[in-house]
């Protein structure tokens, strides 16, 4: 996981519509950048829907939400449409941002060891500096936790 106070690594990735996005395009706005393992799994769906429900409040605070996984653009499009997600999902099939943000780790699931994305969320300020980094987040609480972190930054 990257340290708070460091510059967030830039990346350029396609969204669920195939449009390219670079992190530097969001300078001047706060960014909630969350990495998740896979579209349409129970935990990832709960987390994405939570961000979707709170999205108007993130916008009120001048923040954008970007979800990143190694799923394809087509998978993201289906995920977005199925749940009506109002924010951008980025496809990182080559693991470029996933590796740059140090979220590709060894995981154990039912005794089986494999490599995968460890659910991690970053709050990045208007200048591209990481203000908060949360690893192994709880899917149901993560969206509210990040909204609370944004509110604390505004104080």
Buried (B, 14 or more C-beta within 10 A) or exposed (E): BBEEEEEBBEBEBBBBEEEEBEBEEBEEBBBBBBBBBBBEEEBBBBBBBBBBEBBEBBBEBEBBBBBBBBBBBEBBBBBBEEBEBBBBBBBBBEEEBBEBBBBBBEEEEEEEEEEBBBBBBBBBBEEBEBBBBBBEBEBEBBBBBBBEBBEEBEE
